[in-house]
Amino acid sequence: MSALADALAAAYRRLDDAAMIVASAGNLSARTDEGMVISPTGARADSITGAAMVPMTLQGTHCGALLPSSEWHMHAAIYRAFPAAGAVVHTHADACTALACLGERLPPFHYMLAEFGGDDVRCAAYATFGTEALADAAVAALAGRSACLLASHGMICHGRDLDAAVTTALRLESLARQYLLARSAGRPKLLSPARMRAAHARYRSYGQQPESPA
């Protein structure tokens, strides 16, 4: 558990270094046999340590003196809904949050949206932060996807492990920024369903290396 907690603290600092988290506006977690371990409420990158991470069940029982992130409901709901999710990242990163505050999805302006599992990244319906209603909205928007926006709030994503979840968050923020830049210059051209199907087909082997000879 200590190694996983230390990895979470390092990932939190990595997201802060990438300007994905401002002050304590973000949280992350990883699945465990007992439930999950999650960053504490009010976490700050300049002081976060593995010892501060909070082990808890997916029903809300936590261990230790520190309280878990107020968004633990959302993390727990994602682990219950998506068995392949090994880690979850939630941030208020600028570009994702700007688009979420417009209440808009990230449409298929770029082939790399296929990486998130569909032809777009949906924007979940608005709900008060830290509530089960927000958790339900996020799970609905994540159906068939590894990431979604949260209306007037931010973004959340999951991955098979912590590194994958952090990478997904970084790539989503980059694409959201590119989309907003394109929109500021004109009207982005969206890819057709056929072109997105081709992108999905290519992504099945994207990034894979051939096996080393025996």
Buried (B, 14 or more C-beta within 10 A) or exposed (E): EEEBBBBBBBBBBBBBEBEBBBEBBBBBBBBBEEBBBBBBBBBEBEEBEBEBBBBBEBEEEBEEEBEBBBBBBBBBBBBBBBEEBBBBBBBBBBBBBBBBBBEBBBBBBBBBBBBBBBBBBBBBBBBEBBBEEBBBBBBEBBEEBBBBBBBBBBBBBBBBBBBBBBBBBBBBBBBBBBBBEBBEEEEBEBBEEEBBEBBBEEBEEEEEEEEEEE
